[in-house]
Structures are given as structure tokens and as C-alpha cells.
Amino acid sequence: MFNKLDRYILKKFMATYFYAIGLIVILVVVFDLSEKLDDFIENKAPLNAIIFDYYVNFIPYFVNLFSGLFTFIAVIFFTSKMATHSEIIAILSGGVSYRRFLRPYFVGGIILTLLSFTLINWVIPHANIKRMDFDEKYCRSSPYQNRDNDIHRQISPGIFIYMQSYNTTMDIGYRFSLERFEGRKLKEKINSDYIKWDSTKNKWAIHNYNIRVIDSTSEYVEWGDYLDTTFVNFDKSDFSSRDEIVETMNYRELNEFIEKQKLSGTANVAVYEIEKHKRFALPFSTIILAIMGVCISSEKKRGGIGINIGLGLALAFSYILMQEITMVFAVNAGFNPFLSLWIPNIVYAIITFFLYKYASR
């Protein structure tokens, strides 16, 4: 059961965490505003949009991004103060075991983990839609340009498309071709000078085309100047979106998007899978960092709070560095995206276990 001591520690934990978050958010908003103010003025961004479309949706994104780090710093700060004032010595001398002493920290870590999990999977994707729309409209110096050449995609089983390049401003794909196979046999091929997306009809317009249809006994060829058509699993959004678009998707949408990209043979699948696994690994790290913070700072040290904070920051940033390195390996060297997110958690969970063993002696 939760007793008065548990409530005391949990209250300090939550108060310090949200106080630290509040201060950092204010500083970040001020620095971000000073950096983007010229863009806001130049592009005539309305004040209402700046506040409610950008910053209201930016704050949850930023808070969740560094939730584990803020948890770690908050735990080290208030636990070090308790150790300095000999509160922890009094608690342990009163017959409370070190494991029992950790209970409110563990509960606090679970609360913040669930908060982070809720934010990253449901709140932030919805908020990112407005934030990214605002960023694209008022902060980007130029609209997104697809710079890929010789684009090959499988849009559904047995159906492959090719474009020499795609112009995202005009929604035109140049030197377009489509091939439909049954088994290993080519059954249909479409060639055209270019295709253009018709936003009023939500269809592709094929220009200067020829269609070649092959069956077991004959071959049919059709030529034409213009043809409206649709293709399954193929529209302009496949070529006119930044990789960050995955941050606007909930978990179900992200899974469906990844399966579609795997089918098409997109090179950036690892980036999308990292985003998927991050939505579980990032919240879970909060518990690890919370317990690690207690184990580092629960002993009274001669150097005071500064020693604990310095050691804690070194460990926290080494965790972030390790996470970034493993993610780079996943994107550029074919390393498993799941492991790239979970190896840092596993390594620092082991470190936390040994710190716990040392602190509980």
C-alpha cells in the first residue's frame, strides 16, 4: 500500500518533473520564437496560427522527445537534496528497505511512461498535422521537392511502375511506365511521356501514351494523346511528402504505411520502422532513467548535488549518444531497427541493475 512516505516522495518527483519541464519549455519557446520571428513576419503568419497551430502543438512534441532526460534530471535533483538533508539516511535507518524506498520512484516512472506512451501514439500524431502544415506554410524557404531519379516502385503484387523523375510542384512524373506481370510473364505495359495528377478528379492523366496488352496468342497495342485513369495504391502523396509525414500517423496508420512502403521497395523503410519502434522504446526508457537517477543520487556525497548532477548528465547524454549511433547504423548500414532502439534500453537497464546492487548494500 501507499503510505505517507510514498506520497511525499511521489509528490516531490512529479512537482520537480513538471517544474523542470515548464522552465525548459519556456526557454525553448523563447529561443525558437527568436529564431523563427523573421520567417513569421516575412510570410505574414497570423498570431492566432503561431500560438494555436504551431506552439500549442509543438510543446507536446518537445516534452515527449526529452521526457526521459527530464525525468532523470528531476529524480537526481530532488533525491540529491533529500540525501544532502540526511532524509534518506533517516528513512533507511527507520527500517525501510532500499527496494521499498524505490517504490514511489517506480510508480512515478510508470505514470510518466504511460503519459509518454499516450502522447507519442495518439496526441502528438494529431498535433503534428497542424504543426507541420504551419511549418511548411510559414517557415520553409521553399516547398518540398522530390529529387529522386529513376524511381522504381511495386504498387501492388505483380504491378511495377517507373518514372525518370517527379516534379512535386506541378505533380508531374516524367517518362512514366507501368508493367503488369502474372507470375514471370509480362501481360501489360504502359509507356507515356509524362503523367499528371488531376486534383479535381483525383485521377492521373496519362499523356502521349501507348498500351501494350499481351495474351497467350496475340498482342494488342493502343496509342493515344490523353487518358484519365486511376491506379491502386498509387497517388501523388507517394512522391510529394517528406519523411516526417510518419510523425502524423497513429500506430495503426504507421503499420499500414510501412507495409505499403515495403511492397513498393522504398529505400527509406528503416526510417519509418525506427519511428514505429521508438513509440515503445522511448516511453520505456523513462522507467530505466528514473531508477538509475535514484541509485546515483541516493547516497550523500561530499561534493553535494553538483557531483550527482554531473554524473547523471554524463550518463544521460551517453545514453542519447548511443541511441543516435544505433539509429544511424539502422538507416545507413542495414542494422535491425528494432534492436537499434532497444539495445540502449537493454544496456542501460543492466547498468541500472548494477547501480541498484551497489546502492542497496
Summary of the structure (lengths in Angstrom):
residues: 361
radius of gyration: 27.1
end to end distance: 24.5
largest distance: 92.5
contacts: 1072
relative contact order: 0.12
helix: 63%
strand: 19%
